[in-house]
Structure formats: C-alpha cells, structure tokens
Amino acid sequence: MHLPHTPSAFLWRYVKLFRGQFICLVAFMLIWALNESLFPYFLKLFVEGVTHVDPAGSLWENFKFPIVGITVCWLTMEIAMRLSGVISYYLYPAFRAKMREDTFDWVKDQSVDYFSSNLAGSIGAKIADIPKSSHQIIDHFIWYVIAIFFVFVSSIVVVAQASFVFTALITLWCATHMGITFYYLEEVQSKSSDHYESIATLNGETVDIINNASSMKFFSRVGFETQRIKTFQATEIKKSKSATWAIQKVDFFRGFAALCFMLTTISLLLKGWKDGWLSVGDFPLVAMTSFNLLGLIWHMSMTLVDIFQDIGILRGSLSLLRHEHSVQDKPTALEISVPYGEIEFKNVVFGYRKNMPLFSGLSVRIKALEKVGLVGFSGSGKTTFVNLILRAFDIGSGEILIDGQNIANVTQASLREHVTLIPQDTNLFHRSVKENLTYGNLNATDEEIEAAARKAHCHGFIQKLENGYDTVVGERGLKLSGGQRQRLAIARAFLKNTPILLLDEATSALDSETEKDIQVSLLELMANKTTLIVAHRLSTLKHMDRILVFDKGQIIEEGSQKELLKKGGHFAHLWSLQHEGFLPDKE
C-alpha cells in the first residue's frame, strides 16, 4: 500500500473512497446557499407590495408569491440540513477511521531502527492529527468555501436586478478582501506549520520524560527536566506568537477594507434612494445582501486561514509517510516453511552506516535443532547477528537462509511467526498479564496459559497480584520488576512454540536462584528447537552444542565450551575476565 504524502493527494484519495456521500453533502449545501441568496429577494417583494398594494384588498392574493417562496425555500433548506447532518453522522467517523487505520498500518510496518530513532509521543500525535485535520479541512472547505462562493455568485445575480453599481461594488470588495487573504496566506501557512512542529516536538519530549519518570526522580533531575521542557515550551510560545501575529496582520487589512465597503454601500444606498434610481424594495435587497455577504465572506476568509493552518498541520503529520519502509516484502514474496530450522549465513555484508561494515563476508551454518551460544564483548556483533535472522534490517549483500530459503524472498510476517525472540529488555503492553502472555499465541486456552506460566516460574507471583492474570501491568510493564517481566517473556515463548528460538541475555534480569530454576525450564523450551543464546554469563552455555565467539564482527572461534577452554584462545581469555560469572562489556 502506498499513501500519498502531500495534503492534496492524500485528501483526494479518501474523498474518492467516500465520493457518494460527499456529493450528497455538496448538493445539500447548495440548497442552503440558494436560500441565503433568495431570502432578500422575497423581502424586497414584501416591501414593494406594502408600498403599492391597497390594504383593503386580499393579503393572500397580494403576498402569496413571497409567502410561498419563503416557505418552500425554508422547508427545503431544513430538510437538506437534516439530511446532511445524518450523512455527516455516518460519513466522518468512517472517513477518519479509514485514514487512521491506513496511517497506522503504514507506520507499524516501519523498521525497528525507525522506532528507535523517533519519539513515540511525536509519532502518536501525528497519527492522531492526520484524521482530525483532514476532517476539518474537508468539512470547512465544503461549508465555508464552496457554499459561500455559491451564495456570492447567486447573490450577485439577484443584486444585479436592482443595480449593477452594487454588483460591481460587492465584486470589488470581495476581490480586495480575498486578495489580501491570499497575499498573506503562504506566510500564515508556513508559520502555522512551524508552530505545529514545535508542538509535536514538545509533546514528544513530554511523553519521553513521563516514560522515564522513575529515572528522573531517582537521579534527582526533576528540576533539570523542568528547565529542559521550558526550553521546548519557549520555542512553542515563540512559534505561536509568530503564527498569531501573521493572522492579526491579515485581519487588520481585511477589517479596513470591510469598513470602506460598508461606508461606501450606505452612501450609495442613500444616494440611490434620494436620486430615485433605487426602489424602496431594492433598498432592503441590496442592504441585506451586502451585509450578509460581508459576514459570510469575512467568515470564509477566516476559515481559509484555519484551513491552511490545518493543511500545515496535515503536511507536518504526513512527514510520517515520507519515510519509506527500509525493510519491505518483495512483490513476489512467499510464506516461509520451516520444517527443520537450519540457519545459514552466506557471505553476509552488513553495517549500520555506509562504508562501515560490521560484517564483511560473514559465513556460518547452524544445523537444525543445534543449540548455539554467541559470546563476545559489547559491539562485537552478537545481537546484530540475532536481529538479522529476524530481518530487522536488510543486509548489504550475501544471503541468510532458513531451511534453504532466502529470508529476503519471504514475507516478514511468516518469517517472524516461525521465530521467537526473548530480548534482554522486555517491554510489555499496558494490558493484563493474560493479554501479554497470549501475545505469543492468541488462541491459547486458560490451561495452556497457566501451564506456560508454571514452566517459566511466574505462576506464583501472578497469583499474588491484585487481580491475578487479569492484573494490568502498567505502561511497558513497569508495575512489575525486571525479573518478573523477563519470566513473562519466557512464558510467552512457551506459548508461541516456534522451531527457532533466539535468547538475547534472556536471564540477565533474574537473580541466581530464580535463574537456576529457569534454566531447567529453558532446557525444556529449547527441546526440539534450533536455539541461539546471546550470553554474558558464560557459565549458562555449558549445555550448548557449540559456541560462536564474536570479535569486531567476525567469528574468530567456535566449538563446545570444553573445547574452547582447552584451546586457550579468545574464549578462554573471556572466561578469565568474568567477574562473578558475568563478562565485562569490554576488555
């Protein structure tokens, strides 16, 4: 799915999807506009009737045309307005929902790197602003631009029956008013867009601070964060003042033009009545139409500023769609089949930065059902190796094969359905324990959930929670300890039960006693699976069939723990550097 990233193309895409409803709205709006322009004409007929009709005659016969005209116009307008309300009731929620769904689908398919490089609060605010601003732009354009333009055109036709002088005057004032509006429109739009970006940044920084509230408090940095927010707030205030001043400047010149128009209209009305080239009926027709248009055109121009402000907001929000997906399924991608779980890297070249490869021609084969440990100092390539199996990033060249299938040629969804990752830092959803566990298997029964929790040694603490398995764990699971979150992640892996299992420091947050209990469960979890374990605690690798030793993106040693220790190479050196069982980050 491709989404346009310019406001006009984006809006047109969704207007076309609901074109039937929008055509009806425009039609009903035109009925309202026609009523606005005809009402002064019927008032003219009343006034002229009063001045020329004999009071002793039949009032119905003398005034039936304007009475019937006003009644029919009013009833037609009321029916049209009520029907437009019903259409809007059903149209706009669906219109916004479709935009929100498509935008969310686009964003969620971004790479892991995208989400780590952008503030979650800013992304969320932009996703919310796209349907909101789009709704306002379309609704305002229909009711305050198209409708009022039609009122203007039809009113000019009506006023021309009285005098072309007023037709010319109204047209001249309208052209002046709209000329001023469009002259300053680019400035208003630009400054409004800048203001929106400052708001999005401020919101993102605020959410980031709230997400790290415990760090802020425990490091005693409340004052520091207050000053930091004030910096972003000051930028937002400055941008707000700049945008507001641009609008006020436009209003000043439009207000002056409106004053000139009113004084000129009143002068000409009086002169026309005095000189006799305006009838008594023309007087209210011209006056009412002129002052009605004055209010409507002024309102339209103000709404145009609002529309372009919303276009600025929409343009800023659509920046989400300008970031193409760095990892995409090929049009010919197939679903992967993983009957065995063999993994092979063939001459893989990969780097996070151009011309700075981490892996340069990396080749290694991991047999089906093999248990392999990955060790090395931080930055040596262990976690990157694991992430590439999940296709979190695309490689520069070479191949990564699973059961002989190049993962670049299969769908990402099917690939990840066959691989389970237990990361070092487990973030949970702000949902119940049960909902977080069933993320591994949406169809799991209560019995299966409890069995997985028991295997992961978390059933006991879950039962002690306020609402057991229905307890909400808080944002990112922060109501639970790191060890508890890690055990839930392991239980979730039991429920997913895939042929390939990846553990990235999966027991790092556990105490020694709990880890000892978990190791038994992990051995059960690893049974009949191809398993890769990234570990800093080298003693946890004693059950591995093979250990790959990474250093600066290369596999420099491999073998069993016993073989590598006997060899006395890099692994033996790492072993000697351990402190209380843990490997230091660097030598």
C-alpha positions in Angstrom: 0.0 0.0 0.0 1.3 3.4 -1.0 0.0 6.5 0.8 0.4 10.0 -0.8 2.5 12.3 1.4 1.2 15.7 0.1 -2.0 17.1 1.6 -3.9 17.5 -1.7 -3.2 14.0 -3.0 -3.8 12.4 0.4 -7.2 14.1 0.9 -8.3 13.3 -2.7 -7.5 9.6 -2.1 -10.0 9.4 0.8 -12.6 11.8 -0.7 -12.8 9.4 -3.7 -13.4 6.5 -1.4 -16.5 8.3 0.0 -17.4 10.3 -3.1 -21.1 9.4 -3.0 -21.6 10.8 0.5 -19.6 13.9 -0.3 -21.6 14.6 -3.5 -24.8 14.5 -1.4 -23.3 16.9 1.2 -22.3 19.4 -1.6 -25.8 19.1 -3.1 -27.5 19.8 0.3 -25.1 22.7 0.9 -26.1 24.3 -2.5 -29.7 24.2 -1.3 -28.7 26.2 1.8 -26.7 28.6 -0.3 -29.6 29.2 -2.7 -31.9 30.0 0.3 -29.4 32.6 1.6 -29.4 34.5 -1.7 -33.2 34.3 -2.4 -34.4 35.4 1.0 -33.5 39.1 0.5 -35.3 39.0 -2.9 -38.6 37.8 -1.3 -38.2 40.5 1.4 -37.9 43.0 -1.5 -41.3 41.7 -2.8 -42.9 42.2 0.6 -41.7 45.8 0.9 -42.7 46.7 -2.6 -46.1 45.1 -2.0 -46.6 47.1 1.1 -45.9 50.3 -0.7 -48.1 49.6 -3.8 -50.9 47.3 -2.6 -54.3 48.6 -1.4 -54.6 47.5 2.3 -58.3 46.8 1.7 -57.5 44.1 -0.9 -56.8 40.4 -0.3 -53.5 40.0 1.6 -53.1 36.4 0.3 -53.6 37.4 -3.3 -51.1 40.3 -3.0 -48.4 38.4 -1.0 -48.9 34.7 -1.8 -45.8 34.6 -4.1 -43.2 35.8 -1.5 -45.0 33.8 1.3 -45.0 30.6 -0.7 -41.4 31.3 -1.9 -40.1 31.8 1.6 -42.0 28.8 3.0 -40.8 26.4 0.2 -37.2 27.7 0.5 -37.1 27.4 4.2 -38.7 23.9 4.3 -36.3 22.7 1.6 -33.3 24.1 3.4 -34.4 22.4 6.7 -34.8 19.1 5.0 -31.4 19.4 3.3 -29.7 20.4 6.6 -31.2 17.5 8.5 -30.2 15.0 5.8 -26.7 16.5 5.6 -26.5 16.0 9.4 -27.4 12.3 9.0 -24.9 11.8 6.3 -22.2 13.5 8.3 -23.1 11.4 11.3 -22.1 8.2 9.4 -19.6 9.7 6.9 -17.0 11.4 9.1 -16.3 8.7 11.7 -15.7 6.2 8.8 -13.7 8.8 6.9 -11.4 9.4 10.0 -11.2 5.7 10.8 -10.0 4.7 7.4 -7.3 7.3 7.4 -6.2 6.3 10.9 -6.1 2.6 10.0 -4.1 3.2 6.8 -1.7 5.5 8.6 -1.2 3.1 11.5 -0.7 0.2 9.1 2.0 2.2 7.3 3.8 3.3 10.4 3.7 -0.1 12.1 5.5 -1.7 9.1 8.5 0.6 9.6 11.8 -1.0 10.7 13.0 -1.4 14.3 15.5 1.4 13.6 12.7 3.8 12.7 11.0 3.4 16.0 14.3 3.7 18.0 15.1 6.9 16.1 11.8 8.7 16.6 9.9 9.7 19.7 6.9 7.6 20.3 4.9 10.6 21.6 5.6 12.6 18.4 4.6 9.6 16.2 1.4 9.1 18.1 0.4 12.8 18.0 0.9 12.8 14.2 -1.2 9.7 13.7 -4.0 11.3 15.7 -3.7 14.7 13.9 -4.0 13.3 10.4 -7.7 12.2 10.5 -8.6 15.2 12.8 -7.1 17.9 10.5 -8.3 16.1 7.3 -11.9 16.1 8.7 -11.7 19.8 9.5 -10.2 20.7 6.1 -12.8 18.9 4.1 -15.8 20.0 6.3 -14.7 23.6 6.3 -14.0 23.6 2.5 -17.5 22.3 1.7 -19.4 24.6 4.1 -17.3 27.7 4.2 -15.7 27.8 0.8 -17.9 26.1 -1.8 -21.1 27.1 -0.1 -20.2 30.7 0.5 -18.8 31.0 -3.1 -22.2 29.8 -4.4 -24.0 32.3 -2.1 -21.8 35.0 -3.6 -22.5 34.1 -7.2 -26.2 33.7 -6.7 -26.4 36.9 -4.7 -24.6 38.9 -7.4 -27.3 37.7 -9.9 -30.1 38.8 -7.5 -28.5 42.2 -6.7 -27.9 42.9 -10.5 -31.7 43.2 -10.8 -31.5 46.3 -8.6 -28.3 47.9 -9.8 -25.1 46.9 -11.5 -23.4 49.5 -9.3 -23.8 47.4 -6.2 -22.8 44.3 -8.2 -19.5 45.9 -9.1 -19.0 47.2 -5.6 -19.6 43.8 -3.9 -17.3 42.1 -6.5 -14.6 44.8 -6.0 -14.7 44.4 -2.2 -14.7 40.6 -2.4 -11.7 40.6 -4.7 -9.8 43.0 -2.4 -10.7 41.0 0.7 -9.7 37.7 -0.8 -6.6 39.3 -2.4 -5.4 40.4 1.0 -6.1 36.9 2.3 -4.2 35.0 -0.4 -1.3 37.5 -0.4 -0.5 36.6 3.3 -1.7 33.0 3.1 1.8 31.5 2.4 3.2 33.3 5.4 0.4 32.2 7.6 0.6 28.6 6.4 4.4 28.4 6.8 4.3 29.9 10.3 1.4 27.6 11.3 3.3 24.6 10.1 6.4 25.7 12.1 4.2 26.1 15.2 2.7 22.6 14.7 6.2 21.0 14.5 7.1 22.8 17.7 4.0 21.4 19.4 4.7 17.9 18.2 8.3 18.1 19.5 7.1 19.4 22.8 4.6 16.6 23.1 7.2 14.0 22.2 9.7 15.4 24.8 6.9 15.4 27.4 6.0 11.8 26.7 9.7 10.8 26.8 10.1 12.4 30.3 6.9 10.7 31.6 8.1 7.3 30.2 11.4 7.8 32.2 9.8 9.3 35.3 11.5 6.8 37.6 14.9 7.8 36.3 14.1 11.4 36.6 13.1 11.0 40.3 15.9 8.6 41.3 18.6 10.7 39.7 17.0 13.8 41.3 16.6 15.5 38.0 13.1 17.0 38.4 14.5 20.5 38.2 16.7 19.7 35.2 13.7 18.2 33.2 11.6 21.2 34.1 14.2 23.5 32.6 14.5 21.3 29.6 10.8 21.3 29.0 10.8 25.1 29.4 13.3 25.3 26.5 10.9 23.5 24.2 8.0 25.4 25.6 9.7 28.7 24.9 10.2 27.6 21.3 6.5 26.7 21.1 5.4 30.1 22.5 7.7 31.9 20.1 6.3 30.0 17.1 2.8 30.5 18.4 3.3 34.3 18.6 4.7 34.4 15.2 1.8 32.5 13.7 -0.8 34.6 15.6 0.8 37.9 14.6 0.7 36.8 10.9 -3.1 36.2 11.3 -3.7 39.5 13.1 -1.8 41.4 10.3 -4.2 39.9 7.7 -7.2 40.7 9.8 -6.2 44.4 10.2 -6.1 45.0 6.4 -9.3 43.0 5.8 -11.0 44.9 8.5 -10.0 48.2 6.9 -11.3 47.0 3.5 -14.6 46.0 5.1 -15.1 49.4 6.8 -14.6 51.1 3.4 -17.1 48.7 1.8 -19.8 49.4 4.5 -19.4 53.2 4.3 -19.5 53.1 0.5 -22.5 50.8 0.4 -24.5 53.0 2.9 -23.6 56.2 0.9 -24.7 54.7 -2.4 -27.9 53.3 -0.9 -28.9 56.7 0.4 -27.9 58.4 -2.9 -29.8 55.9 -5.0 -32.9 56.3 -2.9 -32.6 60.1 -2.9 -31.9 60.2 -6.7 -34.6 57.7 -7.5 -32.6 55.0 -9.2 -33.3 52.6 -6.3 -36.8 51.5 -5.5 -38.0 51.1 -1.9 -37.8 47.3 -2.3 -34.2 47.5 -3.7 -33.1 49.2 -0.6 -33.5 46.2 1.8 -32.5 43.8 -1.0 -29.1 45.5 -1.6 -28.5 46.3 2.1 -29.4 42.8 3.4 -27.4 41.0 0.6 -24.4 43.3 1.1 -24.2 42.9 4.8 -25.0 39.2 4.7 -22.1 38.7 2.2 -19.9 40.9 4.3 -20.3 38.4 7.2 -20.1 35.3 5.1 -17.1 36.4 3.0 -15.3 37.5 6.2 -16.1 34.2 7.8 -14.9 32.3 4.7 -11.6 34.1 4.7 -11.1 33.4 8.4 -12.0 29.8 7.7 -9.5 29.8 4.8 -6.8 30.7 7.3 -8.0 27.8 9.5 -8.0 25.5 6.5 -4.4 26.4 5.6 -3.4 26.1 9.3 -4.9 22.6 9.2 -3.1 22.0 5.9 0.1 23.0 7.6 -0.7 20.5 10.5 -1.6 17.8 7.9 1.6 18.5 6.0 3.7 18.2 9.1 1.8 15.0 10.2 2.3 13.4 6.7 6.0 13.6 7.3 5.4 10.2 8.8 4.7 8.9 5.3 7.8 10.4 3.7 10.0 7.8 5.4 9.9 4.8 3.1 10.0 1.4 4.6 13.6 0.4 4.8 12.7 -3.3 5.1 10.0 -4.3 2.6 8.5 -7.5 1.3 9.1 -8.2 -2.3 6.0 -8.3 -4.6 6.8 -12.0 -5.2 7.5 -12.8 -1.5 6.1 -16.2 -0.4 5.3 -17.6 3.1 8.3 -19.4 4.6 8.1 -23.0 5.6 10.4 -24.1 8.5 10.2 -27.8 8.9 13.7 -28.2 10.4 15.1 -24.8 11.5 18.6 -24.8 9.8 20.1 -21.3 9.6 22.9 -20.3 7.2 24.7 -17.0 6.7 26.5 -16.9 3.2 29.0 -14.1 2.7 26.8 -11.6 4.6 27.9 -8.0 4.4 26.1 -5.6 6.8 26.7 -2.3 8.6 24.6 0.3 10.4 26.5 3.0 8.5 27.6 3.2 4.9 31.1 2.3 4.2 31.5 1.0 7.8 30.5 -2.7 7.6 30.2 -4.7 10.8 30.0 -8.0 9.0 32.2 -8.4 5.9 31.5 -11.7 4.2 30.3 -13.5 7.3 29.5 -17.2 6.7 28.3 -19.7 9.2 25.9 -22.6 9.3 23.8 -23.6 12.2 22.3 -27.0 11.9 18.7 -27.8 12.6 18.0 -28.4 16.4 21.5 -27.2 17.2 22.0 -25.2 20.4 24.5 -22.4 19.8 25.8 -19.8 22.2 27.0 -16.4 21.0 29.7 -14.6 23.1 31.9 -11.6 22.8 32.4 -8.1 24.1 29.7 -5.5 23.6 29.6 -4.3 20.0 31.2 -7.5 18.6 28.1 -8.3 16.6 26.2 -10.9 18.7 22.8 -9.0 18.9 23.1 -7.8 15.3 23.5 -11.5 14.2 20.3 -12.3 16.0 18.4 -9.3 14.6 19.4 -10.2 11.1 17.8 -13.6 11.4 14.6 -11.8 12.2 15.2 -9.4 9.3 15.1 -6.4 11.5 17.5 -4.9 8.9 18.3 -5.8 5.3 21.8 -6.9 4.6 24.1 -5.2 2.0 24.9 -8.4 0.2 25.0 -12.1 0.7 22.3 -14.4 1.8 20.6 -15.5 5.1 18.9 -18.8 4.6 16.5 -20.7 6.8 15.9 -24.3 5.6 17.4 -23.2 2.3 15.0 -20.2 1.8 16.5 -16.7 1.5 14.7 -14.7 4.1 14.8 -11.7 1.8 12.4 -13.5 -0.5 9.7 -14.4 2.1 7.2 -12.3 3.9 8.4 -10.8 7.1 5.2 -11.8 8.9 5.6 -15.5 8.1 9.3 -15.4 9.0 8.6 -14.0 12.4 5.8 -16.4 13.0 8.5 -19.2 13.0 11.0 -17.4 15.2 10.7 -16.5 18.9 12.9 -13.8 20.4 13.3 -13.3 24.2 15.2 -10.0 24.4 17.3 -8.6 27.2 14.9 -5.8 27.9 11.3 -6.9 27.9 8.6 -4.2 27.4 5.1 -5.3 28.0 1.8 -3.7 26.8 -0.3 -1.7 29.1 -2.7 -4.6 29.3 -3.4 -7.5 31.6 -0.9 -10.3 32.3 -3.1 -12.7 30.4 -3.2 -10.5 27.3 0.6 -10.1 27.4 1.1 -13.8 27.6 -1.3 -14.7 24.8 0.6 -12.3 22.5 2.6 -15.5 21.9 -0.5 -17.5 20.9 -3.8 -15.6 20.5 -5.7 -18.9 20.6 -4.2 -20.2 23.8 -6.6 -21.7 26.4 -6.5 -20.8 30.1 -5.0 -24.2 30.8 -2.2 -23.6 28.3 -1.5 -20.1 29.7 -1.2 -21.4 33.2 1.0 -24.3 32.1 3.4 -21.9 30.3 3.4 -19.6 33.4 4.3 -22.6 35.6 7.1 -23.6 33.3 8.5 -20.1 33.4 8.2 -19.9 37.2 5.9 -17.0 37.1 2.5 -18.5 38.1 3.3 -18.0 41.8 3.8 -14.2 41.6 1.0 -13.8 39.1 -1.5 -15.3 41.7 -0.3 -12.8 44.3 -1.1 -9.9 42.0 -4.3 -7.9 42.8 -6.3 -9.4 40.0 -4.2 -12.4 39.1 -3.9 -13.0 35.4 -6.3 -10.0 34.8 -4.0 -7.5 36.5 -2.9 -4.7 34.2 0.9 -4.5 34.3 1.2 -0.7 33.6 2.9 1.1 30.7 5.8 -1.1 29.4 5.1 -3.4 32.3 6.7 -1.0 34.8 4.4 -2.2 37.7 6.4 -5.5 37.6 10.1 -6.0 38.4 12.6 -6.7 35.7 12.8 -10.3 36.7 9.0 -10.7 36.6 8.8 -9.1 33.1 11.6 -11.5 31.9 9.7 -14.5 33.3 6.5 -13.4 31.5 8.6 -13.1 28.3 9.8 -16.7 28.7 6.2 -17.9 29.4 5.1 -16.1 26.2 7.8 -18.0 24.3 6.5 -21.3 25.6 3.1 -20.4 24.2 4.5 -19.3 20.8 6.4 -22.6 20.5 8.3 -21.9 17.2 11.1 -24.1 15.6 13.7 -21.3 16.1 14.4 -19.7 19.4 16.6 -16.7 20.0 17.6 -15.6 23.5 19.4 -12.3 23.9 20.5 -12.1 27.6 17.2 -13.7 28.4 18.1 -14.4 32.1 20.1 -11.2 32.7 17.4 -9.7 34.9 17.0 -12.8 37.1 18.7 -13.5 40.4 20.9 -16.5 40.7 18.3 -18.6 42.5 15.5 -17.8 40.0 17.9 -18.3 37.1 18.7 -21.8 38.4 15.0 -22.7 38.3 14.5 -21.1 34.9 17.4 -22.9 33.4 15.5 -26.2 33.7 12.5 -24.6 32.0 14.7 -23.1 29.3 16.2 -26.5 28.6 12.6 -27.8 28.1 11.8 -24.8 25.9 14.9 -25.4 23.8 14.0 -29.0 23.2 13.4 -29.8 19.5 14.3 -26.2 18.5 17.2 -24.5 16.8 18.4 -22.2 19.6 20.8 -19.3 19.7 21.7 -17.8 23.0 23.5 -14.5 23.5 25.1 -14.6 26.9 27.4 -12.5 29.1 27.2 -15.2 31.9 29.4 -17.7 30.2 28.5 -20.5 32.6 25.0 -20.6 31.2 26.4 -22.0 27.9 27.6 -25.4 29.3 24.7 -27.2 27.6 25.3 -25.6 24.2 26.3 -27.9 21.3 28.6 -25.1 20.0 29.7 -21.6 20.9 30.5 -18.9 18.4 33.0 -16.3 19.6 32.5 -12.9 18.1 35.1 -10.1 17.9 34.7 -7.0 15.8 32.1 -8.5 13.5 34.0 -11.8 12.9 33.5 -15.3 14.3 37.1 -16.0 15.4 36.5 -19.2 17.3 33.8 -21.9 17.6 33.4 -25.1 19.5 32.0 -26.5 22.7 32.7 -24.8 26.0 35.1 -27.5 27.0 36.9 -27.4 23.7 37.3 -23.7 23.7 38.6 -23.6 27.3 41.1 -26.3 26.4 42.2 -24.4 23.3 43.2 -21.4 25.5 42.2 -18.8 22.9 39.9 -15.8 22.9 37.0 -17.6 24.7 39.4 -18.7 27.4 40.5 -15.1 27.8 36.9 -14.0 28.1 36.3 -16.7 30.7 39.2 -15.4 32.7 37.8 -11.9 32.6 34.4 -12.9 34.1 33.5 -11.3 37.4 31.0 -13.2 39.5 30.0 -15.1 36.3 29.5 -12.1 34.1 31.5 -11.0 31.1 32.6 -7.3 31.2 31.4 -5.0 28.4 34.9 -4.5 27.1 38.4 -5.7 27.9 
